[in-house]
Amino acid sequence: MPATSSMPAMSSMPAMSSTLSLAAITPGNIDAALALRVRPEQEGLVAPVVKSLAEAYAYGETAWPRLILDGERPVGFVMAFFDVRFHPERPGDRPRSGLWHLLIDADAQRGGYGRFAVEQVCAEIRRRGGTRVTVTYVPDPDGPAGFYARLGFRPTGELSGDQTVAELDL
């Protein structure tokens, strides 16, 4: 699913190529995906790629794991989920789709790759008929709340486990 980003390159970061894309995880790129790492202080805020891929295997078609590429260079990993009920025991619980995991490699952060990945997940949800995107994140002062707020996500007041739930209307 190649797409061109309209985000300008940040002067303090390596310039993004004009060919950002998401790629399915394959035998040919799984090692590159597994090599991605966040900064040490972020390790408690996002699951490592290996855990995400194990969840993708266990949950099958619900999960949509993708490598984020800048040209041929892996810069991150994103995994979406589709049609999941957070509280199936509650009457009126609706299926949700959204971002399950987002990890941008430590050397590629603050370069627009996270925004690109979120935009691509939103486009996939829209393509599947969705009108809302859900994300959960660790409510930590150094966590991604500000990033998601800048993209238009608003907390719902719910928790999923110990994580804040936020949503964006498409």
Buried (B, 14 or more C-beta within 10 A) or exposed (E): EEEEBEBEBEEEBEEBBEEBBBBEBEEEBBEBBBEBBBEEEBEEBBBBBEEBBEBBEEBEEBBBBBBBBBEEEBBBBBBBBBEBEBEEEEEEEEEBBBBBBBBBBEEBBEBBBBBBBBBBBBBBBEEEEBEBBBBBBBEEEEBBBEBBEEBBBEBEEBEBEEBBBBBBEE
